[in-house]
Amino acid sequence: MRRRTAAIVASGCAALVLGVAISFSTSRADQPSTLPVASTPAVPVVAAAVKSGNVPIYLHGIGSVDAWNTVVVRSQIQGPLIRIAFKEGQIVHKGDLLAEIDPRPYQVALEQLRPSWPRIRHRWLTPNST
């Protein structure tokens, strides 16, 4: 009994879908086709003689640029930067000054060691000293 009810329901659904499809296709066939009409008039075309020459090519777009070479720059000492000696995009070479670190903390440390400099020098230059 369940099988028979399921078969009847399935047949009814199929008939309903088929009826809607036929109804939709016949209602569309009666209407005339409405193609979009150009809102601007046609552009006139003119023929010209062939000539040889260079054609400039301009490309406009959005994108990104990747560098061929990249480096990581690290200082050998720490401290606040007081001057940057290059501009962004500038080509730099090995040995070029890139930045200047504030020398004042290191000058103070050097001045504090000046009184003990002869003792330190003697210790380094004398063999087997402890």
Steps between C-alpha positions, in 0.01 A plus 500: 500500500783737577662415171186581309457835682862592430458417131186715475671795673807468275281486186308807614819698562641403160175603328501833684862577401428403137189721492689803637780450246259481206303799625816711537636409155174577317449834680854612400452394137197732459693813599720673242870504569618826656864562411681791660526803274829690480470832679781666300500547123734298279856628462599584141798308360750662264760316291857635477818413313742260666812655653795368701591635845537435871189466710536608863373245750381621840395252764306614805423263782518417865764261621803446716873505445748254648868587540763283333724509804415566861723524804456508874697780665598462865725725704791363699409719799173626644381855543253759374542616141579868459529508120401288199754552221304364202169559329245229434565339160859628485763255376758433771833321482711301743660735752252788454382675816134405558422637846670674790450377855518744794865482623448669841446183711820349358699821553392504867608136544838579339554801729424283805769249394771760425645512856547121505640484143872462601417211734289324233774552238766361734288192572455427127863557406664317791527122441372265771343775708192422701 
